[in-house]
Amino acid sequence: MSEAEFSALSVQILVPLLILFMAFIVWDLMKKSGAGKFGGFILFLALGLGTVGYIAKVIIQFFIKV
């Protein structure tokens, strides 16, 4: 396995794990601060937009075959 293959595989595995960990952190922050439903929605919306951007990048790369 070359360094480039290892790096690509690591990104495909570790970035989704990081996204899940960030979602847990936001959920925990929401619960501890008592943000309420609207505050929780805004927190997850901000995280969700970043996640959508990452997923769009992966899909675009798949179709373009970069």
N, C-alpha and C positions, 0 to 999 in steps of 0.2 A: 504494500500500500504506500503510495507516494504521499508526500507532505500535502499536496494540493487535494488529494482525495480525502485524506484524514481531516483536513481543515473544512472541506465542504460537508462531510458527514457530521463533524462536531457542531457546525452551525445549524444543521438541520435538526439535531437532537437538543442542543443546549438552549437555543433561542426560544423554542416553544416552552421548555421548562422554566426559563426566565420569565416568560409572559405569564405562565400559571402562578409562579411565585409572586409576581407583582400584583396579580389579581387577588391573591390571598392577603397581601399587605394592605391593599386598598380596602378590602372587605373588613379586615381587622381594624384599620383606622376608622372606618365608617362606624363600626359597632362601638368602639371605645370613645369616640367623640360625640356620639349621639347625633349624627348628621341628619337623620331622618330619611324619608323616601326620596325627596327631591335632591338632597345633598348627595346621597348615595348614587342616584342616577347620574348626576353631573360628574362625580368621581369616576364611575365606570365608563361614562361616555368619553372622557378624556383618555382613559386607558384603551378603550375600544377603538378609537380613531388611530392610535399608533399601531395597534394589532392589525387593523384592516389594511393599513399601509404596508406592513410587513408581508401579509398574506397576498396582497395584490402584487408585490414585487416578485414573490415566488411563482405566482401564476403566470405573470408576464414572462419571466425567465423560462418557464417551462414551454410556453408557446413559441417564443423566439429562439429557444435552444442556445442560449448564451452560455 
